[in-house]
Amino acid sequence: MASVLTDAAASQSEGAVLLHAAEVARMLGIGRSKVYEMIRCGELPVVRIGTAVRIPKKALLELIDKRTSHVA
C-alpha cells in the first residue's frame, strides 16, 4: 500500500492525518482537478475545516487498497 507513494510525497505527508488535494494528486500521480472530481462524485471522503478541504490519509490508503487488483 505505502509503496504507491513516492519517497518525496511520503516524507512530506508521513505524519499527516489529513492531506491537501495537491498532496493526494502527487501521491497518486494524477492532476489536482482529478482529485477534486473524485471528491465531488464521492470517491474520496473529505473533512471540511472552515473553507479548507482535506482528505483523510486513512481513506486514501483504503481507496488504493480497494482498487488494487491482484491478478494471478
C-alpha positions as CSV (number, residue, x, y, z in Angstrom):
1,M,0.0,0.0,0.0
2,A,2.6,2.6,1.1
3,S,4.8,1.5,-1.9
4,V,2.4,3.5,-4.1
5,L,3.6,6.7,-2.5
6,T,6.8,8.3,-3.9
7,D,9.6,8.9,-1.5
8,A,9.2,12.7,-1.6
9,A,5.4,12.6,-1.2
10,A,5.7,10.1,1.6
11,S,8.2,12.0,3.5
12,Q,6.2,15.2,3.3
13,S,2.9,13.7,4.5
14,E,4.3,10.9,6.6
15,G,3.0,12.2,9.9
16,A,-0.1,13.9,8.4
17,V,-3.5,12.6,9.2
18,L,-5.3,14.9,6.7
19,L,-3.9,15.7,3.2
20,H,-4.3,18.6,0.8
21,A,-5.7,17.8,-2.7
22,A,-2.3,18.7,-4.2
23,E,-0.6,16.1,-1.9
24,V,-3.1,13.4,-2.9
25,A,-2.6,14.3,-6.6
26,R,1.2,14.0,-6.2
27,M,0.9,10.7,-4.3
28,L,-1.5,9.2,-6.9
29,G,0.3,10.7,-9.9
30,I,-2.8,12.4,-11.2
31,G,-3.9,16.0,-11.6
32,R,-5.3,18.1,-8.8
33,S,-8.5,18.7,-10.8
34,K,-9.0,14.9,-10.9
35,V,-8.7,14.7,-7.1
36,Y,-11.4,17.4,-6.9
37,E,-13.6,15.4,-9.3
38,M,-13.1,12.3,-7.2
39,I,-14.2,14.4,-4.1
40,R,-17.3,15.8,-6.0
41,C,-18.5,12.3,-7.0
42,G,-17.9,10.8,-3.6
43,E,-15.0,8.6,-4.4
44,L,-12.8,10.4,-1.8
45,P,-14.2,11.4,1.5
46,V,-13.2,14.7,2.9
47,V,-13.0,16.6,6.2
48,R,-14.0,20.2,6.0
49,I,-12.5,22.7,8.4
50,G,-13.9,26.1,7.6
51,T,-13.3,26.5,3.9
52,A,-10.4,24.0,3.9
53,V,-11.0,20.6,2.3
54,R,-8.7,17.8,3.5
55,I,-8.6,14.1,2.6
56,P,-8.1,11.7,5.4
57,K,-4.9,9.7,4.7
58,K,-6.5,6.5,6.0
59,A,-9.3,6.9,3.5
60,L,-6.8,7.4,0.7
61,L,-4.9,4.3,1.6
62,E,-8.2,2.3,1.8
63,L,-9.2,3.6,-1.7
64,I,-5.8,2.4,-3.0
65,D,-6.3,-1.0,-1.3
66,K,-9.8,-1.4,-2.8
67,R,-8.7,-0.5,-6.3
68,T,-5.6,-2.7,-6.3
69,S,-6.1,-5.7,-8.5
70,H,-4.4,-9.0,-7.6
71,V,-4.3,-10.8,-10.9
72,A,-2.7,-14.2,-10.8
